[in-house]
Amino acid sequence: MLKLKRVYEKYDVTDGKRVLVDRLWPRGVRKNSPNVELWLKEIAPSDELRKWFAHDPKKWESFRKKYEKELDENKGVEKLLEIMATTDPVTLVYSASDTEHNNAVVLYDYIRARMKGGA
């Protein structure tokens, strides 16, 4: 099972393995916090794409398509799938305050689509 949560939400045992999928470490979260078990920053959008998007909802659809294209060639995707094969559940955590327009939402949908496709 794959879940999605803000990193600032309190850790719960039902979260399973919490994987941070942001390129930058979240403000106010200690490195040894139970809120993050693994930091998979290589799966995050490129710095160029992240800066271009700047969490602007008007750029959402373009960001989604560009990030999905990056994910098609990102080795971090295979690493995440390997983690998911041995751990259940896995919770993707992110720091963005916009819970609908962020890279973790795109990644969550992308991984679920890959799993349904049998890839």
C-alpha positions as CSV (number, residue, x, y, z in Angstrom):
1,M,0.0,0.0,0.0
2,L,1.2,3.5,-0.9
3,K,0.2,6.5,1.2
4,L,0.8,10.2,1.0
5,K,1.3,12.7,3.9
6,R,2.8,16.0,4.8
7,V,6.1,15.5,6.7
8,Y,4.8,17.7,9.5
9,E,1.9,15.4,10.3
10,K,2.6,13.3,13.3
11,Y,4.1,9.8,12.7
12,D,1.7,7.0,13.1
13,V,2.6,3.3,13.2
14,T,0.2,2.7,10.3
15,D,2.5,4.9,8.1
16,G,4.9,2.1,7.7
17,K,8.2,3.4,6.1
18,R,8.1,7.1,5.7
19,V,10.0,8.2,2.6
20,L,10.8,11.9,2.0
21,V,10.5,12.7,-1.7
22,D,11.6,16.4,-1.7
23,R,15.0,17.6,-3.0
24,L,15.4,20.0,0.0
25,W,15.2,18.9,3.6
26,P,12.0,20.4,5.3
27,R,12.4,23.3,7.6
28,G,11.9,22.6,11.3
29,V,12.3,18.8,10.9
30,R,15.3,17.2,12.7
31,K,17.4,14.8,10.7
32,N,16.8,12.1,13.3
33,S,13.0,12.7,13.4
34,P,10.7,9.7,13.2
35,N,8.8,11.7,10.6
36,V,11.4,10.6,8.0
37,E,12.9,7.2,7.8
38,L,14.5,7.5,4.4
39,W,15.3,10.5,2.2
40,L,15.0,9.7,-1.5
41,K,15.9,13.1,-2.8
42,E,17.1,11.7,-6.2
43,I,13.4,11.0,-7.1
44,A,12.4,14.7,-6.6
45,P,12.0,17.0,-9.6
46,S,15.2,18.6,-11.0
47,D,16.2,21.9,-9.4
48,E,15.4,23.6,-12.7
49,L,11.8,22.2,-12.8
50,R,11.3,22.8,-9.1
51,K,12.3,26.4,-9.3
52,W,10.3,27.0,-12.5
53,F,7.1,25.5,-10.9
54,A,7.5,27.4,-7.6
55,H,4.2,25.9,-6.4
56,D,2.2,28.0,-8.8
57,P,-1.1,26.2,-9.4
58,K,-1.4,27.9,-12.8
59,K,1.6,25.8,-13.9
60,W,0.3,22.6,-12.4
61,E,-0.6,20.7,-15.6
62,S,2.7,21.6,-17.3
63,F,4.6,20.7,-14.2
64,R,2.9,17.4,-13.9
65,K,3.8,16.4,-17.5
66,K,7.4,17.6,-17.2
67,Y,7.9,15.8,-13.9
68,E,6.4,12.6,-15.2
69,K,8.8,12.8,-18.1
70,E,11.7,13.1,-15.7
71,L,10.3,10.2,-13.7
72,D,10.4,8.0,-16.8
73,E,14.2,8.2,-16.7
74,N,14.7,8.5,-13.0
75,K,16.5,5.5,-11.3
76,G,14.9,6.6,-8.0
77,V,11.6,5.2,-9.2
78,E,13.1,1.7,-9.3
79,K,14.5,2.2,-5.9
80,L,11.1,3.2,-4.5
81,L,9.5,0.2,-6.2
82,E,12.1,-2.1,-4.6
83,I,11.3,-0.5,-1.2
84,M,7.6,-1.1,-1.8
85,A,8.2,-4.7,-2.7
86,T,9.7,-5.4,0.8
87,T,7.8,-2.9,3.0
88,D,4.1,-2.4,3.4
89,P,2.9,0.2,3.7
90,V,5.1,3.0,2.4
91,T,4.2,6.6,3.0
92,L,5.5,9.3,0.7
93,V,6.1,12.5,2.8
94,Y,6.6,16.0,1.5
95,S,6.9,19.5,2.9
96,A,4.7,21.6,0.6
97,S,1.8,23.4,2.2
98,D,-0.3,23.0,-0.9
99,T,-1.6,19.4,-0.6
100,E,-3.0,19.2,-4.1
101,H,-0.2,20.8,-6.2
102,N,3.2,19.3,-5.3
103,N,5.7,16.7,-6.6
104,A,4.6,14.0,-4.1
105,V,1.1,14.0,-5.6
106,V,2.5,13.5,-9.1
107,L,4.9,10.8,-7.8
108,Y,2.1,9.0,-6.0
109,D,-0.1,8.9,-9.1
110,Y,2.8,7.9,-11.3
111,I,3.8,5.0,-9.0
112,R,0.2,3.8,-8.7
113,A,-0.2,3.9,-12.5
114,R,3.0,1.9,-12.9
115,M,1.8,-0.7,-10.4
116,K,-1.6,-1.1,-12.1
117,G,0.2,-1.4,-15.5
118,G,2.3,-4.3,-14.2
119,A,5.6,-2.5,-14.7
